[in-house]
Amino acid sequence: METGSLPVELWRLILAYLPLPDLGRCCQVCRAWRELVLSLDNTRWRQLCLGCPECRHPNWPSQPHVEPQSWREALRQHALATRTWTRNCPELQSSACLLFFRRRKDRRVWHVGPGCEFETLRGALGVVGPYDRVVLHPGVYEEQAEVALKVPVELVGLGRLGEVALLVCMEQQCPTARLCNLVFMPPWFSTVVYKTSWGHVQLDNCNFEGAQLQIRGPGTCQARFCSFSQGSSAHLLGIVTSLLDSCDFSGSDAASVTVEGPPASERNWACKHLAALARSFTSQFSSYPGSPQGGSTDEPDSACGLKKEFVSMEDWKRKTGGDAVCQGTVIEDGWNDGEHSDGDEQKTEGTHSSKKLFSLIYKIPYENHGLSHLLKPREDGSLPLSSSPAPPSVTPEPLTLQQELDRDSEAQMLASSVLGCIVRRCLFRDGKGGVHLSNYGQARLEENVFRGLNYAVRCIQNSTIVMQRNEVCECRASGVFLRLSAQGLIAENNIHSNGEAGLDIRKGANPIVLCNKIHSGLRSGIVVLGNGRGSIRSNLIYNNKEAGVYVLFSGNPVVSGNHIFQGQAAGVAINENGRGMITENVIRENQWGGVDIRRGGDPILRNNYICYGYSDGVVVGERGRGLIEGNRVYCNKGCGVWVMSSSLPQLLGNYIIHNCMYGLAVFCRKDPENVEAREGNWPGQEGGDAAVGERRVADGEAREGQENFNEEGELFAWESDLDSEDERHSARRSVSVALVEGNCLSYNGAVGLFVKSSEALNVFGNLVNSNCGPGIAVVQSSQLTRLVTNCIVENGRGGVTVEKDCRVELRGNGIYENSGHGVRLSGNGQIVENDVVGNCGCGIQVSASSDVKVVRNRVQPVQGCGIALLGPVKGAVHDNVLFQGHPDNKKSLLHIDPGSETCVLCNNSYRKPNNSCAPAPPWVLENPPPRPLAVSPAGISSSQYPSRLGISMTARVGATVESGCHSGSMFCSIL
């Protein structure tokens, strides 16, 4: 019979009346008939699937409103799964025709109930043969003693689910059994309603009310479409493989599923079948509605918009209300970043608002200095970051899970593992706990929903967890706990809206955390503490109320390739002796510091994008340490990097550009009256609010840790876990000051480098250019500050400004074409072997200095003096070369005020053209070439001046700063 003899719609109407066996026969007629039968997916196949009394909606219980991709396929998978329990018959293995359903010819059906063959369950089980079916009619069946299943049997409840209830305690003593459409309630003598220690049990469409299911290895279990309510739970001890699929767990008093002990060495017959079934699930890699790949989440539309969309500095200022000029936010009330001098004439010339009277006529070329490669266009015509007037417009995208697995064999092995308890597409809700693993237990969680619990997953004591594509939300404590050397893979989960941290790692736990969405938490996104470790890669961590990633108490994770954004506090916080490797992350749009390091925090912060923050990019607070290398810190509303309070960071080769305020601020003020606040007795004023905020987070996490550890009967003794100071830094180059090497400080809204420190400071080989304020401003430096081999060029005000009572050494710098004075020194120190060329004010202005040496400099001003000594100045000025910059500049190349007669002047040479109408003379800077030089200068050892950085003139800025932040500063409120 041809299908074309009738319209297709009529054929579909006819076939819709056929039962399942007849539809199967029609599929075998021909290809046209098969396609016709398959086209009934949303009609007849849907009716058959939903009408099956042994199963529920394919997406029950978590997504019952979502249609499956194929109703026929869902029915097929159900039919195969319900027959797993019969696959242990050795005599049937060779019979291919019986693979569809294991059944013997003499299989009988026994009926139990009023008016049936048997009125009690115990009576029926005493006579059943292997693989017989026992049908229980509606009613309540109660047994006063434990019932044993000694032969393989199938127990099926007749009617709707809930009409057959069993108040029994069953012990399985046979290889296999199946229970379907039953309600289990605990008898008076035990809460355990079903247990097995070596056989396989299959549970389909059953309810457990206040009861406990207990499986002990090598026994196995397969539960599908079951409900565990009113404190019911499943306990799996030493299991090799078990499967909980599409089950509903609610109202638990403890963990809903407990997996304890290592897998038993012995395996039963069902292990290979369950493993094959689990692998078929993992091979069907589809987007789950509650997972990060599909469905709606709380992620903002701009979650990945920054990756390739250009955001100009003007747009950012307009969006945030920021201003590139440091208005009303000066560090000290009595100081601003403008130029000033002691004489009216010099004052007019040095201010930012002064009009440039002359341009440089006798120009001396300096473009080939040691850092010129950071300013010149590349071969493709693009500009380097340090000379580009626009911030970076592209950030790296997170890797996909497959890309992560391809480069990590350990994660790949965990992703394919099917050992232990496999929990798939279950709903855990409105109870205390979800899944608890302990004592080397193993579990795999896929596509589950954990909602409204105290915690979703707790993995402790060397257990292994694999979590993929789960949703963990609205937990009252942290969503996922890992501690006591737990490990595993946590990938592509949606973890959000939890009361504590989304993911809590401590006590030696070392998981692999890949490609998750961790967001909208009431506290931090991820917390790593108490010697916790872990590899945290390619996650989206956003919109958390506290730090996106919080590391403290000797936590030491690897945090790489993540996007951490739009948090309401710091992006990454390393506190209380925390460590870690923080690399190649995009940290953006956070309310407080992008990265916050303080109180002994000692991370490696490398190659990150830290941008578009509402405060500072990087904050190194009191007693902070760490290596900060190769990062791009840009477009932050506050400072690029803020260093304060007795910290010892190492800053190497960073691009600190386009920030609305200072590029790098090294700040400290000794304040004996505030010692109590610095020691932790936080006041309610004078900077206390920020400190209290920080302390609240740290103390809150510690209290959380104490509560959770006490629940597990563990000792709360952080002191025993903390490494000693020597151990923490034995693998790191020892430093006595903070280090900043080869950085680019460019296009910032105020000073490029601001220093207010009571400790020694070394600034070597940095490029400081095109900042709105002075290039470098030193306003407090009671100990020696060394500025060596830097390039300070084209800043909006002066090149270097040094205030009164500061001790500074300037050596080997190139200070070119700044809008104010090249160098303005009001303190004491040395200005030796610098090239100060093309600056709009004086080349070098020294005022009210008691001890200064100006030696072997090459100076060319535009409209001021070459070297001006104002007021009483003591010291020596000798062996300098002064070039005239403009023929109409009538000011002396070397100006000395009365009162400076004690200053020694000798061997200074002056270069002027012989004829004012002659063209510009061919002056060049040679022997040596323009500074900074491309080789290590004399007097700097190789250990102090490494050449391994991309910047040829590498340098090191070292600073130790005392406690006592500026009161009211927006940059101190980090945590």
N, C-alpha and C positions, 0 to 999 in steps of 0.2 A: 504494500500500500504506500503510495507516494504522499509525502507531506504536502506537496503542492496542489493536491486535489481539493484542499480546503484552505481557507484563509488561515494565516498563522495565529491570529487572535482566537479563532474558533478551536484550533488544536490546543492552544493553551488552556482554554476553558474546559475542554474535555479532559486533558491530562491532570487538571487541578483536582479531579475527583479520585485519582488513583492513590492507593496506599503505597507505603515506602517500598515493599518488595516489587510491586508492579512497575514503579518508576525505575527501579534498578534494571529490570528486564528491558524496558523501553530504551534505556541508554545503550543496550548492547545490540540493538537492531542495525543501526547504521550511523554514520557520522551526522547526517541531517537530523535524525531523531535525537541523537545525543545533544546536539546544540539546542534543539527545541526544549528538551527536558531541563538543560542547564539554564535556559532563559526564564525558568520559573522561580528564580532565587528569591525574589521579593514577594512571592505569592505562596505557592504550595510548599516550598522548602522552608519558608518562614513559619508557616502553620505547623509543619511537622516538628520543627525545632522547639517552638514554644509550647507545643502540645505534649511533648515528651514528659511523663511524670518523674523521670529520673534526673532531669537537669533543669536548669533555670536559664534566664537570659544569658547569652554568651559573655556579656560584659558585666554581669552581676558579680559582686555587689557595689563596686566603686563607680561604674559608669553605665548603669542600666538604661539610660536614655540614649546611649550612643549605639547606632546600628553597627553590626560587624561588617567586615568587608564582604563576606560571603556567608549566607545562612546555610547553604549546603555544606560548605567546608567546616563550619562550626558543628553541624550535626555529625559530620564524618569524624571529626576529632573526638567528639563525645563518645561515639560508638566504639572507636578504637580504645579510648581511655578506660571505658567501663569493662573491657574484656581483659585487662592486664592480669587480673587475679586468676584467670584460667590458663595462663601460659606456662604452667609448670608441669604439664602432663607429658612425660617423656615418650609415651607410646604414640602421641599425636604429632610429634615434631616432624615426622616424615610425610604426613598427610597434608598436602597443600590445600586441599579443599576444605579442611577443617580449621585453617588458620583464622578464618573470619570469626568463628565463635567456637570456643572449646566446649564441647558437649558430648557426653556419652549417650549411647542409645538407651541405656537403662536409667537415665536421669529422671528423677521423680519430683513432683511438686506436692508439698504437704501444706495443709491449711490449718491455721491455729486461730481459735476464737470461739465464742459461744455458738454451739450448734455445729461445730466443725469436727474434724478427725481428732484434734487435740485442743484442750482448753488452756494448757499452759505451755510456755516456751520450753521449759525443761523437759516435759514429756516428749515434745516433737524432736528435740535435739538428741534424745536417747535412741531414736530409731532411724534417723536420717542416714543415708549413704553418702559416699563421696560425691561432691558437686551437686547434691540435691538442692532444690529451692524450697524455702520455708516462707509461706505467705502469711503474714499476720494481719488479721482483720481488725478494723477500728476498735480501740479499747486501750486500757492501761494494764500492762503486764508487769507484775512485781514478783521478784524472787527473794527469799529470805536468806539465801546463801549464794556463794559464788558459783557461777555457771561456767563450765568448761566446754570449749569447742574442740572436739577431738578428731573430727574429719573435716575436710574442706566443705564449706556450706555457704549458701547464699540466703540472707535474711532480708525480706522485702516487705515494707509496709504497704497495705492496700489503702487506696483512697488518697485524699490530700495529705500533704505534709502537716503533721500535728495531730492527726487522728489516731496514730499508733504511738503510744508512749511506753518506754521500757524503764522500770526502776530496778535495774540489775547491775551486777558487777561481773563482767565476762573476762575470762582468761583464755586466750587462744593458744591451743596446744597442737595445732595442725599447720601444715605448710601455707595454706592460703584460705581466705574467707572474704566475703563481700557483704556489706550492710548498706541498705538503701531505703530512703524515705521513712526514717525512724527518728523519734525524739528520745534522747537519753537523759535521764535524770538520776541523781545519785541515790542509792538505797540508804537505809538508815545506818549501815555499818561501814560504809566507805564512800569517799568522794571520787574514787577511781571507778569509772564505768566500763572501761575497756583497756586491756593491757595484753601485750605480747612481747616475748623476748627472743623469738627466732623466726616466726612465720611472717607472712605478708598479709596485711589487711587493707581492703579497699572500702572507703566510705564515700557514698554518693548521696547528696541531697539529704543530709542528716542534720539534726539540731542537737546541741549539747547545752543543757541548762544547769548551771551550777555544778558541772561535772568536769572530770579530768580524763584526758586520753593519755595513756602512757605507753610509749614504744621504747624498747631497749634493744640495742644492737646484739646480734646481727638482724634482728627483726626490722621490717620496713613497713611503711604506711603510705597510702595514696588517698588523700581526702580532697573531694571536689564538691563545690557548691554546698558546703557545710556552714552552719552558724554556731559560734561559740559565744554564749551570752551568760549574763548573771554570774560573772566570776569564773566561767569555764576557761580551761587552758589545755594546751598540748605540751607534754613533757617528753622530750626525745633524748635518750641517754646512750651515748656511744654508737649512734647510728652511722651506717655507711652512706645510705641514700634514702631519703623519703621526700614525698612531694605533697605540698599543701597548695591547692590550686583553686582560686576563686572562692575563698572562704571569707566569712564575716566574723570578726572578733570584736566584742563590745563589752563594756562594763567589767573589765578584769580588775581583780584586787591586787594582782602582781603582774608579772610578764604574761602575755597571752601565749607566747610560744617560748619555751625554754629549751635550748640545745646545750647539752653538757657532756663533756668528755670527748676524747679522741675517737675517731671511727674505729669500730671493732675490726680486728684482723680477719675474722671469719665473715664470709658473705653468704647471703641466701640467694635463692634462684631469681628473685625479683630485681636484684640490683642492676643487672645489665638492661632489663627492660625499662626501668625507671630512668636510668642514665640516658638511654636512647630517646626516651620521651622528652627528657629535659633538653637534650641537644637539639631536638626538633623545634623546641620553643625558641632557643637562642638563635637558630638559623633563620627563623621567621622574623628578621629584624625589621619591625615596623614601628612607626611613630605612635607612641601611646599618648592618649589625650592629656594625661596628667604629668607627662614627662617633659624634659626641656625641649624635645624635638617638635612637639605638636601641642595644639590646644592653646588656650589663652593663659597668660601669666601676668604678674604684676610688673613685668619689666617695662620701663618707659620706652616710648617710641624711639628715643635717641640713644638707646643702649649701644648701638653700633654705629650711630650716625657720625661720630667723630673720626671714624677710621679713614674715610676717604673724602670727607667734606671739608673744604677749606673754611676755617674760622679766623677772620682777621682780628687784630688786636682791637680795632675800633668797635667791631661787633661785640667782642667780649666785654669791653668796658661799658657799652650801651646796655648789655644784658644784665651785668652785675652792678652797675652804678659805680664802677671803679674809675679812677683817674690816674693817668700815668704819672702825674706829679705828686710827690709826697706831701699833700696838703694836710696840715694839722696832725701829722703823725710823726713828727721829729722825735728822735730818741730822747733828747734832753731839752728842757724848756728853754735853756739859754743858748742853744746851738741849732743852726739849720745848715743845710747843705749849700748855701750860697757862698760866694767869695766875699771876703772883706779884708781890709788892710788898715794900717794905722795912719795912713796919710790920706787927705782928701783926694789928692791926685791919683794915688794908686787905687783908692776905693772905687772911683768912677770907672777905672779901666777894668777892674776885676769882676764886676758884678755880671750876673747872667743877663740882665736887661740892658747892659751897656751896648752902645752901637759900635760896630766894628769900623774903626776909622780907616784902617789900611788893609790891603790884602798883601799877601807875601809875594814880593817882586823877585827877590833873589832866592829863589826856591832851591833848597838842597834836597836832592833825591834821597829818600830813606826806605823806599818800598821793598828793598831786598834784605830786610832784617830777618832774624831767626824765626819769627812767627808769621812771616808774610804769607805762607801757604794757607793760613787760616782766613785770610782776607781776600785773596785773589780768586777770580772765577775759575771753576773747574774746566776740564777739557771740553765737556759737553755744553758749556756756557752757563750752567747753573751756579748759584752762589753758595758758598759754605754757610752753615748755620750761623756762624759767628759774624758774618757780614751781610746776612740777608735781612732786609727790613720787615719781612713777613715771618711769622712763626711757622714751625713745621705743620704741614697740613695732612699728613698721613701717619697713622700709627699701625703697628702690626695687629693682625687679627688673631684671635685664639685658634689653636689647632683643633681639628676635629678629633673625635675619639679614635677613629681609625688611624689617623696620623700619629697620635700618641702611642697607640698600641704597636704600630709598625716600628717605632724606635725604642720600645721598652719591652724586652722579652719577658720580664717578670710580670708586668701588667697583662701582657698577652696570655700568659699561662693562667693567671688568675681569672681572666675573662672567660676562658674556655673550661674552667673547672666546674664539675658537677657533683663533687663530693659533699656529704653532709645533708642538711635539711634544705630543700629547695622550696621557697615560699614565693608564689607567683600570683599576681593579680588579686591579692587579698585586700580587705579593708580592715584596718585596726582603728577603733574609734572609742572615745569616751571611756577610757579606763586609765589604769596606772601606767602600764608598760606595754610595748609592742613585742619585740623580739629580744631575748636575753641569751647571750652566748658566754660560756665560761669553761675554764679548764680544758683548753685545746679543742673546743667545739668548732664545728665548721657549718657555715650556712651560706646560702645564695638567695638574695632577695631581688625579685624582678617585678617591676610594674605594679607595686603595691601602693596603697595610700594609707599613711599614718596621720591621724587627725584627732586633736582634742585629748591627747594623752599627757602623762607626766613626762615621759620620754618615749621616743620611737624605737631606737635600737641601742642596746648596751652590749659592748663587746669587750671582754676582759680576760685576763689570765691566759695569754698566748693563743687566744682563739683567732680564727680567720673568718672574715666576713667579705662577701662580694655583694655590693648593692648597685643595681643598674636600673635606671629609669623609674625610680620610685618618687612619690611625692610625700614630703615630710612637712607638716604644717601644724600650727596652733598648739604645739607642745608647751606645757607650762614650764618645763625646765629646758635643757638643751635637747635638740632633736636627736643627734647621734653622739654617743659617748664611746670613746675607745681609750683603754688604759691597760696598765699592767702587761706590756709587751704584746698587745693585740696588733693585728695587721690585717691587710686585705686590700680590696679595690672598691672605691666608692666613685661611681661614674654615671654621668648624665642624669643625676637626680635633681629634682626641684625642691629645695629646702628653704622654706620661707615662713615668716610670721610666727616664729617661736619665741617663747618668753625669755630664754637665755640664748647662749650661742647656738647657731645652727649645727656646728660640728665642734666637738670638744675632744681634744687629743692630749693625753697626759700619761705620766708614769711609764715612759719607755714605749708607748704605742707608736707604730710606724706604718701607717696606711699610705696607699696611693690614692690621691683624690684628683679626679680628672673630669673636666668638662661638665661640672655641675652649675646650676643656678642657685646661689645662696643669697637670699635677699629678704628685705622687709622684716628683719628680726628686731626684737625689742632691745637686744644688746648686740654683741659682736656677731660677725658672720662666722668666723673660725677662730677658736682659741686653742693655742698650743702652749702647754705649761708643764711644770714638774718633770723635766727631762723628756717630754714628748717630742717626737720627730715627725716624719711624714714628708711625702712629696706632693705638693699642692700645685697642680698645673692646669692651665687652660680653662679656668673657671670664670664665670661671671658672678662677681660679688658686689652687690649694690644695695643702696637704700636701707642700710642697717643703722640703728640708732647710735651704736658705738663703733669701734674700729672694725673695718672690714676683716682684717686679719690681726689678731692680737697675740703677741708672743711674750711670755714672761716666765719667771722662775725656771731658768735654764732650759726652756723650750728651744728646740733647734731644728726647725723644719727647712725644707727647700720650697720656696714659693716662686714659681716661674711661669711666665706666659699668661698670667691672669689679667682680666680687666676688673679693676676695683674702682668703683665710681659711685657718685651721688650718695655717698654715706653722710650721715649727720654728725660724724665726728672725724677722727683721722682715718685715712685709707689703710695704712699699716702702722701698727704701734708695737714697738719693742721696748719692754719695760722690765724692771726688777730682774736684771741679769739674764734677760732673754737673748738668744742668739739667732742664727738662721742665715740662709742664703736667699736673698730677695733679688731675683734677676728677671729682666726682660718682661716686666709687667707694665701695663698701662694703668696708671693711678691718676684719676682725673675727677674733677667736679666734686670734691669732698669739702665739707663745711669747714673742717679744721685742717691741720697739717696733712699733706699728702702722705708723708712718712714721719713718724714721731719716734725718737730714740731718746731714752732717758733712764736714770736710776740703774746704771750698770748694763743697760742694753748694749750689745756688741755684735751687730749683724754685719753681713757683707751685702751692700746695696749696690747692684751693678746693672748697668745697661737698661734702666727703667725709663719709661716716659711718665713724668710727674707733671701734670699740666692742668690748667683751668680750675685750680682750686680756689675756694672762697677765702682762704687764708694763705699760709706759707706753703711752699713746696715741700721742703725738708726741714724739720726742727730737731736739733740735737740739744736736749735739755740737760738738767743737772746730772752729772756723772755719766753722761752718755758717751759711748765709744762707737767704733765701727769703721769699716772701710766703705767709702761712698765713691764709687768709681764709674765713669763712663755713662752717667745718666743724662737725660735731657729734661731739664727742669725749666718750664716755660709757661707763660701766660697765667701765672698765679696772681690772685688779687693782692696778696701780701708780698713777702720777700720770697726770693728763690730758695735760699738756704738761711736758716736762722740758727746760730750756734750760741749757746749760753751755758752758764752755771757749771763750772768745773768739768767741762766735757773734753774728751780727747778723740775726736773723729779724725779720719784720714779722708780727705776729699781729693780725688785724682781724676783728672781728665774729664770733668763734667761740662756740659753746655748749660749755663744758667742764664737764660735769655728771656727777654720780653716779659718780665715780671713787673707788676704795677708799682712795686716799691723797690727796696734794695735788692741787688743781686745776691750778695752774701753779706750777712750782718753777724759780726762776732761781738757779742755784747755781754757785759758783766759789770756789776757795781757792788763793791764790798759794802755791806750794810750790817754792822754788828747788832743793830736793833731788831733785825729780822732773822736772827739765827734760829729762833724757835720755829719759825715758819719753814725754814730750809730743812730743819731736822724732822719735820712731820707734824708739829703742833700747829695746825693750820689756823690762822686767824680769819676773821670775817672781813678783813679789809686789806688794803695795800698789797694787791696781788694774790690775796688768799683765795679768792673765788676760783681762779684758774687752778691753783694748787689743790683746793678741795675737790674740784671736779676730777682732776687727775687721780687723786688719792681714792676718791669714791669708786672709780672704775677698778683700780687695782685691788682695793679691799673687797669690793663686791665679788670679783672673780675668785679671790681667795676664800671668801665665805661660801661661795658656790662649791668650790673644790672641797672645803671642809665638810659641808653637808653631804655631798655625794660620796666622799670617801667613808664617812661614818656609816652611811647606809650599807656599805659593803663590808663593814667590820675592819677597815684598814686604818692604819695609824696616820694621823695628820701630822707629818713631820717633814716640812719642806727643807729644813736645815740639813737633814741627812742626805738629801738629793742634790744640794747645790754643790757645784764644783768649786774648788778653791780659786782664788784670783790668779795664782800662777798657772794652774791647769787651763783656765779659760784662754789665757793669752800666750801659751807656750808655742802655738802654731802660727802666731801673728807676729810680724815685725814689731819689736818693742819700740814704743815712742813715749817721749815725755811731754810732748805737746800735740795738739791736733794738727793734722796734715791736710793741706789742700794743694794738689799738684796739677799743673798744666790745665787749668780750667779756663773756659771762655765765659766772661761776664759781659754780656752785650745787650744793648737795647732795653735796659731796665729803667723803670720810671724814676728812680732817684739815684743814689750813689751805687756805683758798681760794687765796691767793697767797702763796707763800713766797719770800723774797728773801735770798740770801746772795751778795753780789756785791762786787767791788772796783772796779766802774765805775759811772758815772752810770746812773740808771734813771728813766724817766718812766712813770707809771701814770695814764692819763687816761680818764675816762668809762666805767669798767667797772662792771658790776653784780656784786657779791660777796654772795651771800645763802645762808642755810640750810646752811652748811658745818658739819661737826662740830667743828672747831677754830676758832681765830680767823679772822676774815675775811682780814686781811692781817697777815703777820708778817715784819718786817725784822730779821734777826739779824746781818747784816754789810753795811755800806754806807759805806765810807770816803769815797766821793764822794757828791754830793747825789742823793738819791732823791726824786722829786717824785710825790706822790699827789694828783691834781687831778681834781675833779668826778666822783668815784666815788660810787656808792651801795652802802653796806656795811650790810646789814640782816639781822637775825634769825640770826646765826651762833651756833654752840653755845658759844663762849667769847667773847672780846673782839672788838671791831670791828677795831682796829688796834693791833698790838704792835710797839714799836720798842726794840731792845736797846741796850745801852751802846755808845758810840763810833760810833754810826750817825748820819749826817746825813740828815735827812728834812724835806721840806716838804709839809704837808697844807693844801690850799687848795680851797675850794669843794665839799667832800665832804658827803654826807648819811650820817650814821652812826646807825642807828636800831635800837633794841630788840635789841641783842645780849646774850648771857647773861653777859658779863663787863663789864670797863670798856669805855667807848666808845673812848677812846684811852689807851694806856699808853706813855709815852715815857720812856726811860732815856738817850737820846742827846741830840743837839743838833739844832736846827732851828726851823721855824716852823709854827705851827698857826693858820691864818688863815682866817676867813670860812667856818667849817664849821658845820653843824647837827648837834649831838650830842644826840639825844633818845631817852629811853626805855630806856637801857641799864641793866642790873641793877647794875653796880658804879658806880664813879665815872664822871662824864662824861668828864673829862680828868684823867689822873694823870701828873704829871711828877716824876721822881725822879733825883737825882744828876746833874743836867744843868748844864753850864757855860755854855751859851748857848742860850736858848730864847725865843721870842716866841709868846705866846698872845693873839691879837688878833681882835676882831670876830667872835667865835664866839657861837652861841646854843646853850646847854647846859641840858639837863634830865635829871638822874639819877633813878633809881627809889629806891635805898636807900643810895647812897653820897654823897660830896661832888660838887658840881658841878665844881669845879676843885680838885685837891689837889696842893700842892707839897710833896714829901717829901724831907727831907734838904737838903743845901746846893744850892740852885738859883739860878742867875744868869740874868737876862734881864728880860723885861717882860711883864706881863699887864694888858692894858687894853682898854677898849671892848667888853667881853664882856657878854652878857645871859644871866643865870642864872635859870632857872625852878625853882620847887619842884615835886617830883613826887608827894610823898605827905605828908599832914599829920602823920603819926607819925614821919617821918624827922627826927631831931633833929640830924643832922650838918650842919655848916656848908656852905653852898653854895660858899664859897671858904675852903679850909683851907690854912694855911701852917705848916710845921714850923719850929722854931727853926733858925737857920742860913741861912735864906733871906731875911734882912732886906734883902740887897742887891738883891733882885728888885724891879723897879719895878711898883707897882700903882696904876692910876688909871682913872677913868671906867668902872668896871664897875658894872652895874646889876643889881638883884635883883627878881624878880617872885614875890611871895607873896600868897596870898589874905588879905584883911583879917580874915576870920573863919574859923577852922579848921573850923567846922561848916557853912560855906556850901558850896553846890554848886561843882563845878569851874568855875573862871573861864573865860571865853571867850577864851583865849589862842590866837593864830594866828601863824603864821610868814608875815610879809608884808614887802614892801619890803626885801629881795627875797623871793619865795615860797620854799617849801621847796627846799633844795639836794639834789642837783645841779640846776643850772638848765638850761633847755632852749635856751639860747643860749650862744654862745661867750663866756667870761668875759673881762674886760679883761686885757690883757697877753698873750693867746694869739693869735698871728697865724693868719690863715686857712690858711696852708700847714701849720701845726702842728695845726690843728683842723678837718679836713675834715668836711663835712656830708653826704657822699654815702652814708654807711652807713645801714643800717636802724635802728640805734640812734640816737636823736636826739642824745644827748650822746656823740658819738663821741670817742674818745680814743686815745692812743698810749702804749704802754709801750716805752721804749727801754732796752736794756741791752747792755753789752759785758761779757762774762765771761771771766776768765782760765782757762787750762788747770788741770788738776788735779782730777779728780772725786773724790768721796767714796769712800774705799777701801771695798771690799766692797759698794757699792751695787748692788742688783739692776737698777737702771735704766741703768747704764753698759754692760751687756752687750747690745749691739744687734746687732752683726755678728760 
